[in-house]
Amino acid sequence: MSEAVKLFSLQITLIAVVLILHTYIGLHIIRRTLIFSDLVLDQLAAFGALVGVGIYTKYAFSDSNVLAKVAALFKYASVGSYLLALVAVLFGSLLLALLKPKTRAIPREVVIGILYAMALVISLLLTDKLPDAEAYVTTTLSGSLLWVTWPLVTVTAVVYIVLLIFHYIFRDTFITLAENPQTLKNEKLWDFIFFTTQGIITVLIVPIAGVLLAYAFLMIPAATAAMFTKKWAKAVLIGWSIGFVACVLGLGSSYFFNFPYGPTLVLFLGLFFVCAMVVRSILSGRNLNSKGYK
Amino acid sequence: MLQLVQILGWSFLLCLIIGAVLGYFGIHVLKREVIFIDIAVAQVAAVGSIAAHLAFEVEEDTLLSYLFSLGCVLLIAGFYAIARRKIVQISIEAVIGISYAITAAAAMFLIGIAPGHAHAEEMLAGRLLWVTPQHIVLCLVVFTAVAFCLCIFRKPLSQISQNYEGAIAQGLKVVWWDFVFYTLLGVVITFAVRVTGVVTVFSFLIIPATISALFSTHWGLRMFIAWAAATLASLVGLLFAYFFDFSIGPAVALFLGVVLVIAALLAKYNGVIRQI
C-alpha cells in the first residue's frame, strides 16, 4: 500500500508542476490558434528518437569498435536519443517561427498542420526501413507515466521552474506577441523562443506522458479557462485548478478500476472541458455578450 | 510497363478520385480554418469501428463497422455545428483539436480494456497498395453521392465558409448547414482513411487547397490548380514508392509537400521571374 501511495504522490507532484507551464503556454496557443504546433514538435521529437533507433540498429553491432560504441549512445530513451530529439525539435521551432504565409487566404495553422503531416510522413517512411519500428511508434504515442522516478521528476521540475521564471520575466513581451505581434520588434526571434520553450517541455514530457497526454495537458486546461476569462493570471489559475482536479480524479480511478492511466486522464480532462462548454453556452444564452466578448 | 500499370493502376485511380473530392473540400476547410478536421473525424470514425469490434466482434471492412463509424461521425458533426454557434470565446479549431485528443484517448482506452485491435501504424500509414476494385467502386459510389450533394448545397455552404456572421445575418440556418457540411466531409474522410491512412487524406485535403490559394482567389481556378497538383503528386509519389520500396500513402503525401514547396517558391519569385 505504501508503495502505491509513494508512486501516487510522485505522479501528483509531477502533474502539479507540469500543469502550471502547460496551462500558460496553452493559453498562448489557443489565443493565437496554433493548435497543431504541439503535434509538430511531438512528432519531430519522436522522429529524432527514431533516427537514434536507426543509428543504433544499423551500427551498434558492426565490426568497428568505435562505431559500435558511438551507436550504442543512441539507443531508445538514452542520452543520445534525447539529444537527437532536441535537435529535431529546435529545427522544428525554427521552421514554425520562420514560415508565415503572406496571403490571408492561407491561415498560419495550415502551414503548421502541413509541417505536422510532413514530420509524420518522414517518420513513417523511416519506419519502413527499420525492424520492429512499429513498437516504437506505439510507445511514443502512449508514454510511460508508471516509470516515473524521483531523479526524472527532479530534472523535469527544475527545467520547468527555470522556464517558468524566464516566462514570468518576459511575460509582457510574450503577451504582446499573442495580442499585438505587429508592435513587437523581433517578432520572429520571440516566436522562435516561444516554440523552443514548447519544444523543450515536449522533449521532457513526451517520453513520460506520451504524445496524447502531453497534448491534452497543454490544450484542455487552457481552452477550458479561455472560455471564461480573458485575463491571463486568472486563466492560468482556473486552468490549473480544473486540470489538477481532473488529473487527480483520473489517476485515482485508473488505480481503483485498473484503467490505462494515460487515456483515463485525458478522458477526465475532456469530461471537464465538455461540461465547461455546456455551462458556457447556457451562460451565454442568458446574458449574451455581457462579458465584453464579441 | 504493363506490370507497373497493373500494380499501381488502381491506386492511382483512387488517388485521383480522392484528390478530386478532397481538393474541393480543402478550399472550404481553409476558409473555415478547421485544419484539424480530418485527423479528428478519422479518430472519431476509428472509435466507432473499435466499439463495433468490441460489441459485436465484427471485422473492419464489414457493414456494421461502417455503420458504427458513420453514427459516430454524425454525432461529432452535430457537436461541431452547435459548438461553432454557441462557443465564441475559443476558435472552433481549438474545439476540434481537443475533440481529437478526447476521442484518441477513448480509442486507446477501449483498446486498453480489450486489446487485439488494429495497429496504430497501419491506421496512420494506410494500405494504399492493396487497393482492390471493390474499394474503388465503393469510394466512387460514396464520393459521387457526396459530390452530388455538394453541387446542390454549394451556395449556402460556400456562403458560410466565406463569412459566418454574414450568413447568420442573412437568416441562414447555420447550425443545420454546418451539420450537413461536417457530415458530408466526415463520410468522405471515413471512407478515404480506410484505404489511404489519416496522414495521406490530411495531405490531400490541405495541401492542394493551399497550393491553389497561392495563385488564385477564384473558386473554379482554385479547384483546377488543386486537382492538377494532386494528380502530379500522386503520380510521382506512386513511382517513388514503387522504385524505392516505401509505403505508398506516406510517399504520395511527401510529394504533395514537395509540390507545395515548389509552388510556394514559384509564387514568391513570380514577380522576379516576370521582370526577367
Interface residues (C-beta under 8 A of the other chain):
Chain A: I30 T33 I35 F36 T103 A105 I106 P107 E109 V110 V111 I112 G113 I114 A117 M118 L120 V121 I122 L124 L125 T127 D128 A133 E134 V137 T138 L141 S142 L212 Y215 A216 M219 I220 A223 A226 M227 F228 F259 P260 G262 P263 T264 L265 V266 L267 L269 G270 F273 V274 M277 R280 S281 S284 G285 Y293 K294
Chain B: L30 E33 I35 F36 I82 A83 K86 I87 V88 Q89 I90 S91 E93 A94 V95 I96 G97 I98 A101 I102 A104 A105 A106 M108 F109 G112 I113 H119 A120 E121 L124 A125 V199 F202 S203 I206 I207 T210 A213 L214 T217 D245 F246 S247 G249 P250 A251 A253 L254 G257 L260
